[in-house]
Amino acid sequence: MVEMTRIERVASVLAGKQPDRPPVSFWYHFSPDCQFGQAAVDAHLKLLSRFDLDFLKVMNDNPYPTQRDVCCAGDLRDLPVLRGDEAGYGRQLQLIRALSAELSGKVLLITTLFNAWTILRRVVVPRTSDRHSPPLLGAPPKAPDKRITELLRENRGDVGMAIDAIAASQANFAKRCIEAGADGVFLSVRDDWVDTDENGHSTYDEMVRIGDGQIITAAAGGSANFLHVCGTARDFGSFAAYPVHAINWADRAAGPSIAEAVQRTPRAICGGVDNLSTLPDGSPEDVEAEAHDALRQAGDQPMILAPGCTFDPDRVPEANLDALVRAARPQ
């Protein structure tokens, strides 16, 4: 087979066709001083150049533009629907434009977005640190989760209004990201924060899923829209049916396995390597073996080799990242 360009290779997988070799990519949260501006541009370009990745996931650690003190559920009732270019949104749009000016026609840019519930967690309990760690699986509820549960008990309708406003704002932002030069969005969703005994086990369907759809619809102009199922999915099947091009999740740490997932979704598969264990603690040989096993599980379904989520760059040896790239590029 003739060697493909990076864009052709990823596009082939997203179209359900076998490429010349599996595409490979990975991502992590950069340090706080590299989250926006020229420092963020340089950090992304350095990662892409160092490992010659097949697509670039544009990280997004900018704050949601609307912040307020939430003392009661009523404080959420009048959250505004944003245009999608305010404050933190604008920072991300500037980053996309700058990267697009450097990379358009060379590699696909997939920009990170979070769904409405994830943003709500940051609104009710603002972050106290600019550093981001890989999400833990099976951890007890954190302060934002406890606070949202309290607010739901107080007035479920007010919380629902806030979720709707945030989803509409994120949809407006998604559309602007595509217009700014992103080739697609990487929408992060998570239902194990939502469907709990305290909140009710149908809360995601009741309050969140429609907003997910709004964001995906707004990004429909993109040619490479990914869904990232974070955490341990309570309803992977519903996420697997979302109208995106590819789905990424922690197949090793959270499941389902790739072999099971290919039976449940026609979407392109993106994953195969454990970001929490094998990448930081395994050997290069372990990483390569896991990547090759993922490809075997996928069988005839084309896939992108990647971790199941972000990883801690201070714990992951570069030799292990080189091994992941090498697994996709047999000599």
C-alpha positions in Angstrom: 0.0 0.0 0.0 1.2 3.5 -0.8 2.2 5.5 2.2 -0.5 7.9 3.3 -0.2 11.3 4.7 -1.2 11.8 8.3 -4.5 13.3 7.4 -5.3 10.6 4.9 -4.4 7.9 7.4 -6.8 9.2 10.1 -9.5 10.0 7.6 -9.3 6.4 6.3 -9.9 5.0 9.8 -12.8 7.4 10.5 -14.4 6.3 7.2 -14.1 2.6 8.3 -11.3 1.8 5.9 -7.9 0.2 6.7 -5.1 2.7 6.3 -1.5 1.9 5.4 -0.8 1.5 9.1 -2.7 2.4 12.3 -2.6 6.1 13.2 -1.3 6.9 16.7 -1.6 9.8 19.0 -1.6 10.7 22.7 -2.0 13.8 24.9 -1.6 15.2 28.3 -2.3 18.4 30.2 0.5 20.9 29.8 1.9 22.9 32.7 -0.2 26.0 33.8 2.2 28.3 32.0 1.6 26.5 28.7 -2.2 26.6 28.7 -2.8 29.6 26.4 -1.0 32.1 24.2 2.3 31.4 22.4 3.5 29.1 25.1 0.5 26.8 24.5 1.2 26.9 20.7 4.8 26.0 21.3 3.9 23.1 23.7 1.5 21.6 21.2 4.0 21.9 18.3 6.8 20.4 20.3 4.7 17.4 21.3 3.6 16.9 17.7 7.2 17.2 16.3 8.9 15.1 19.0 6.7 12.1 18.4 5.4 12.7 14.8 1.8 12.1 15.9 -0.9 11.3 13.3 -3.3 13.9 14.8 -3.1 16.6 17.4 -5.5 16.8 20.3 -5.7 20.5 21.2 -5.8 20.6 25.0 -8.3 23.1 26.7 -7.7 24.0 30.3 -9.2 27.5 30.0 -11.9 28.4 32.6 -15.5 28.6 31.7 -16.3 32.3 31.0 -19.1 32.5 33.6 -18.0 32.2 37.2 -20.2 33.0 40.2 -20.6 32.2 43.9 -23.2 29.5 44.1 -24.7 29.6 47.6 -28.0 28.0 46.7 -29.7 26.4 43.7 -31.4 29.7 42.8 -28.0 31.2 42.0 -27.9 28.8 39.0 -31.3 29.8 37.6 -30.2 32.7 35.4 -26.8 31.4 34.0 -26.6 33.1 30.6 -26.2 31.4 27.3 -22.9 32.5 26.0 -21.9 33.5 22.4 -18.9 31.1 22.5 -16.1 33.6 22.2 -15.9 35.2 25.7 -12.9 35.1 27.9 -11.6 31.5 28.2 -13.4 30.6 25.1 -11.5 33.3 23.3 -8.2 32.0 24.5 -8.9 28.6 23.1 -10.1 30.0 19.8 -6.8 32.0 19.5 -4.9 28.8 20.1 -6.8 26.9 17.4 -6.3 29.7 14.9 -2.6 29.8 15.6 -2.2 26.0 15.3 -4.3 26.0 12.2 -2.1 28.6 10.6 0.9 26.3 11.3 -0.6 22.9 10.6 -3.6 23.2 8.3 -3.3 20.6 5.5 -0.6 18.8 7.5 -2.4 17.2 10.4 -5.9 17.2 11.8 -6.6 19.4 14.8 -9.1 18.0 17.3 -10.0 20.4 20.1 -11.1 19.4 23.5 -14.6 20.3 24.8 -16.3 19.2 28.0 -20.0 18.5 28.4 -22.4 20.5 30.5 -22.2 18.5 33.7 -18.4 18.7 33.7 -18.6 22.4 33.3 -21.2 22.7 36.1 -18.8 20.9 38.5 -16.3 23.7 37.9 -19.0 26.4 38.3 -20.3 25.2 41.7 -16.8 24.5 43.1 -14.2 26.5 41.2 -10.8 24.8 40.8 -8.2 25.7 43.3 -5.2 24.5 41.2 -4.2 25.0 37.6 -2.7 21.5 37.5 -4.6 18.6 36.0 -4.1 15.0 36.8 -5.4 12.0 35.0 -8.9 11.2 36.2 -9.1 8.4 38.8 -11.5 5.5 38.5 -13.6 4.4 41.4 -12.6 7.3 43.6 -15.1 8.6 46.2 -17.2 11.7 45.3 -15.3 14.9 45.3 -16.4 18.3 46.5 -18.1 19.3 43.2 -20.0 16.1 43.1 -21.2 16.4 46.6 -22.2 20.0 46.0 -24.2 19.2 42.9 -26.1 16.5 44.8 -27.0 19.0 47.5 -28.2 21.5 44.8 -30.3 18.8 43.1 -32.0 18.0 46.4 -32.7 21.7 46.9 -34.2 22.5 43.5 -33.7 20.0 40.6 -35.3 22.4 38.2 -32.8 25.2 38.8 -29.9 22.8 38.3 -31.5 21.6 35.1 -31.8 25.2 33.8 -28.1 25.7 34.4 -27.2 22.5 32.6 -29.3 23.6 29.6 -27.7 27.0 29.5 -24.2 25.6 29.7 -24.9 23.0 27.0 -26.2 25.8 24.7 -23.0 27.8 25.5 -20.8 24.8 24.8 -22.6 24.2 21.5 -22.0 27.8 20.4 -18.3 27.4 21.4 -18.1 24.1 19.4 -19.3 25.8 16.3 -16.8 28.6 16.7 -14.0 26.1 17.2 -14.8 24.6 13.8 -14.9 28.0 12.2 -11.5 28.9 13.8 -9.9 26.0 12.1 -10.4 22.9 14.2 -11.1 19.7 12.2 -13.3 18.4 14.9 -14.0 18.3 18.6 -13.0 15.8 21.3 -16.1 15.9 23.5 -15.5 14.6 27.0 -18.5 13.0 28.7 -18.8 11.1 32.0 -21.9 9.4 33.5 -20.5 7.8 36.6 -20.4 11.3 38.2 -24.1 11.7 37.4 -26.1 8.5 37.7 -25.6 7.8 41.4 -27.8 6.5 44.2 -28.0 10.1 45.5 -28.8 11.8 42.2 -31.0 9.1 40.7 -29.9 6.5 38.1 -31.6 8.1 35.2 -30.3 11.6 35.8 -28.0 11.6 32.8 -30.9 10.8 30.4 -33.0 13.3 32.2 -30.7 16.3 32.3 -27.5 15.8 30.3 -27.8 13.7 27.2 -29.8 16.2 25.2 -27.1 18.8 25.8 -24.4 16.3 24.6 -26.4 16.0 21.3 -26.6 19.8 21.0 -22.8 20.1 21.2 -22.2 17.3 18.7 -24.7 18.8 16.3 -23.1 22.2 16.6 -19.7 20.6 15.6 -21.2 18.8 12.6 -19.1 20.9 10.3 -16.1 19.0 11.6 -14.7 16.0 9.7 -13.2 14.4 12.8 -15.4 14.5 15.8 -14.4 12.3 18.7 -16.3 11.2 21.8 -14.2 10.6 25.0 -16.0 8.5 27.5 -14.3 9.4 30.7 -14.4 7.4 33.9 -16.2 4.0 34.1 -19.2 4.3 31.9 -22.5 3.2 33.4 -24.2 3.1 30.0 -21.5 2.7 27.3 -24.1 1.6 24.8 -25.8 4.9 24.7 -22.5 6.7 24.2 -21.5 4.3 21.5 -24.6 5.4 19.6 -23.6 9.1 19.5 -23.2 10.4 15.9 -19.5 11.0 16.1 -16.6 9.7 14.0 -14.6 8.0 16.7 -14.9 6.9 20.3 -12.1 6.9 22.9 -12.3 5.4 26.4 -10.2 3.6 29.0 -10.7 0.1 27.5 -8.0 -1.4 29.8 -8.8 0.3 33.1 -12.6 0.7 32.9 -13.9 -1.4 30.0 -15.5 -2.6 27.9 -12.7 -4.3 26.0 -12.0 -3.3 22.4 -13.2 -6.8 21.4 -16.5 -6.2 23.0 -16.8 -2.6 21.8 -16.4 -3.4 18.1 -19.5 -5.5 18.4 -21.5 -2.6 19.9 -20.5 0.4 17.8 -19.8 1.2 14.2 -17.6 4.1 15.2 -13.9 4.1 14.8 -12.1 2.9 17.9 -9.4 5.0 19.5 -7.6 3.5 22.5 -5.8 0.3 23.4 -3.1 1.4 25.9 -3.6 1.9 29.7 -2.8 5.5 30.6 -2.9 4.8 34.4 -0.8 1.7 34.6 1.1 0.5 31.6 2.3 3.9 30.3 3.7 5.1 33.6 4.7 1.8 35.2 5.3 -0.7 32.4 8.3 -1.3 30.2 8.5 -0.3 26.5 8.0 -4.0 25.7 4.8 -3.9 27.8 3.5 -0.9 25.9 4.2 -2.5 22.5 2.6 -5.7 23.6 -0.6 -3.9 24.8 -0.8 -2.0 21.5 -0.4 -5.1 19.4 -3.1 -6.9 21.5 -5.5 -3.9 20.9 -5.0 -4.2 17.2 -5.7 -8.0 17.4 -8.9 -7.3 19.4 -10.1 -4.8 16.8 -9.7 -7.4 14.1 -11.1 -6.0 10.8 -12.3 -2.8 12.3 -9.7 0.0 11.7 -8.6 1.7 14.9 -6.4 4.5 16.2 -3.8 3.6 18.8 -3.9 5.9 21.8 -4.2 5.9 25.6 -7.6 5.7 27.2 -7.2 9.2 28.6 -4.6 11.7 29.6 -1.5 10.6 31.5 1.0 12.2 33.9 4.0 13.3 31.8 6.2 13.4 34.9 5.6 9.6 35.4 5.6 8.3 31.9 9.1 7.6 30.4 9.6 9.0 26.9 10.8 5.5 26.0 7.2 4.2 26.6 5.8 6.9 24.3 8.3 6.0 21.7 7.2 2.3 22.1 3.6 3.2 21.4 4.6 5.1 18.3 6.8 2.2 17.2 4.0 -0.3 17.6 2.0 1.6 15.0 4.9 1.7 12.6 6.3 -1.8 12.2 9.7 -1.9 10.4 
